[in-house]
Amino acid sequence: AQTVTQSQPEMSVQEAETVTLSCTYDTSENNYYLFWYKQPPSRQMILVIRQEAYKQQNATENRFSVNFQKAAKSFSLKISDSQLGDTAMYFCAFMNTGNQFYFGTGTSLTVIP
Amino acid sequence: EAGVAQSPRYKIIEKRQSVAFWCNPISGHATLYWYQQILGQGPKLLIQFQNNGVVDDSQLPKDRFSAERLKGVDSTLKIQPAKLEDSAVYLCASSPRREAFNEQFFGPGTRLTVL
């Protein structure tokens, strides 16, 4: 079974600074998909960014980018120019080719004004 | 476009009682998921539907949990009888197709407290 590990339960960052959230996963598959989801307090979970394992180029979405290291099975999220609205739980997720979905335990990010 | 709707938003029951949750996915979305999110943990997939058929229910405790998706649209998740450890937020999500790499759209969740 696949596992997703987020080793940072809580993190904080000053507004306008950059923060990196870590995620590692374990799989024996070669093709799979990785996601970062954001869950703001008392609000719905939304997709932040996604990466296909067969693509070497790291995905970027405005202020959000990933560092995908396939050999190391690492998928970190970098948030640049942090904003107060970035305060949320961030979940790393893995989907295999059988469409089975696994989430990590989450990192609680607080942006400090 | 309306999002994923779930009801009720909150439910408090005593152990051994029964409870049911309802989900209405985004119109036209073929795939529907039910997740259990225990406090402090990430969501755990309980069951996945493709239209009205079950694709994956390997993590569904079938002795007490059941789910159905009649006509491939709305879905209900039932717990009978509930245990204390069932206290969690139950999330419903939908996506347009069952293909990999599709974004899942989540509902607001139902927070269940079992006393």
Interface residues (C-beta under 8 A of the other chain):
Chain A: V4 Q6 Y33 R43 Q44 M45 I46 L47 R50 E52 F91 A93 M95 N96 T97 G98 N99 Q100 F101 Y102 F103 G104 T105 G106
Chain B: G3 Y33 G40 Q41 G42 P43 K44 L45 Q48 V55 D56 L91 A93 R98 E99 A100 F101 E103 Q104 F106 G107 P108 G109
